[in-house]
Amino acid sequence: MKLARVQPILLAAPAPHQESRASVAPCFAVLEGTTAWEIDGPFAGQRKRSGRSWPLAEVRLLAPIVPTKVVCQGRNYVEHAAELNNPVPKEPLIFLKPPSSVIGPDEPILLPQISKRVDFEGEIAAVIGSTCSRLADADAVGPYLLGYTCLNDVTARDLQKADGRFTRAKGFDTFCPFGPIIETDFDLAHATVETTINGQRRQFGRASDMIFSVDVIIRWVSRIMTLEPGDVVATGTPAGVGPLEPGDVVEVTVSGIGTLRNPVAAREN
């Protein structure tokens, strides 16, 4: 099932006595074919439909969830650790991106003037579906997951090196695009992630090549912090990261989910 958060688009001249699309707040929807069907929320088991629907051409896809936190995994592919001259971690290496960094598909990534190199990092991300805390090694992770999505862990690489920390480099507004949808029926074992810049492939990785599996990461994180419904857990990026420039279009494609597309622009101040 493809879950999304949508904003119906204002029609130029709605018919008399019909609801103006401008008055429709963003809502959750199930995407089927070319139609977005409004639902009461993404977490209810049956996801009851309200009866309202819109053609996909008449909605804008937003970030599919509003997380309380985005937990990221660093250096989870051997070749990516090597390309940045970093050791392979012996246990999950996690950091946080603030909710204020989140944007959705087709929203611009804004490059801050303070950084001279901002990199793309395409990733597979898991979305939490129910409260998850202190899982044991034997506990199944699947019941706590809503599904999976695409994510771009945008990073000011020069600031990361200067700080020796991740927070500033990865926390700028617009530095966490994800979406376009959450896929609840996802074949993680055979999943791939690919990043292109202006149509040219720069990254390609397989979930099977991760150092730490999604289950290991989520269990480990749950012993540190409670994961709430809607929280996002990114799983790390494969080799091939590189800089973004104003005017670029970056696309992160995860097999079985779709493509997250974002233009790139300079931040004005």
C-alpha angles and dihedrals in degrees: 000000000000112000121191143166110231140188113206110229121240111255115223095235116008114200117262115280091009122123112266112236087224090069094055111099121214110282141178118261144178112232115220119171107311096340134089111208115199115235133188092248142318099257103056110101097233096032094214115222119233095211095250120113139165136197109258088241088065098052135067116221113231130191097300095233138015105232127203086217142359112220114198132196118220128211096002095150119063095221093050091053089050096049090059093042092245128140120248107258118245091213133017112299107211137182136168133243115202120244087241089069092062121111132162135233118309092012113126124257104224117214112217118229091230092068126069095190126038116176135203120230115185116204148168111243132196121217119213116233103184136019109288124191138158099353118188123225090257095050117107114239098198096081090059095053127093094188145278137288143173121270137184113208095202111200136190093221097190092052091047090056093044094049099038083218136087106224103085095035094053102030105072118123110272092021095116112058113171138166147013089187142343112244111208095186102056133158100217094170092067099029124131132193125208132181124200131185114206088342096309117118113238103161137033128170142157126227088226089065094061114121091217118032123228090254092053092048095049094046090049094048092046090061089059104038136007112254112220129205108281096024114137125224114194116204105210136269131268124233121290103068115161146160129296124218131196109273095031123127114213121197127189114195124190116189112248093017111059140236130314108207126191132168119221126229139167117261109241098218 
